[in-house]
Amino acid sequence: MARIEGISDEDARGEVKEIFNSSNQLLGRTSNLVRILSHSPKLAKWFLPFVAAVRQPNAGAVSDVRLRNLSVLKTSTLNSCRY
């Protein structure tokens, strides 16, 4: 299966660099998914606030952290993710 490589910190320029900085502020890191979505900066700009609102309590998330982590694990298992 073909894979799309994520954009590295060293290769991030302009708008993508801003997205990475925002991700670090909102989520504490730049996830692999954000690195991949940043090939389309408009999509990444839409996705990042959504993820922050769902996952970060200080951004409005109201679900239990254990439930969120369980949903991540289940989704990863269903999609045969290796990590």
VENUR-V569884 format. One record per run of one state. SS is the DSSP state (H for helix, E for strand, - for the rest). FROM is the first residue (numbers start at 0). TO is the last residue. Records with the same first field share a line. If there is no record, write none. Layout:
SS: FROM-TO  FROM-TO
This chain:
-: 0-12  27-30  37-39  55-55  59-63  78-82
H: 13-26  31-36  40-54  56-58  64-77
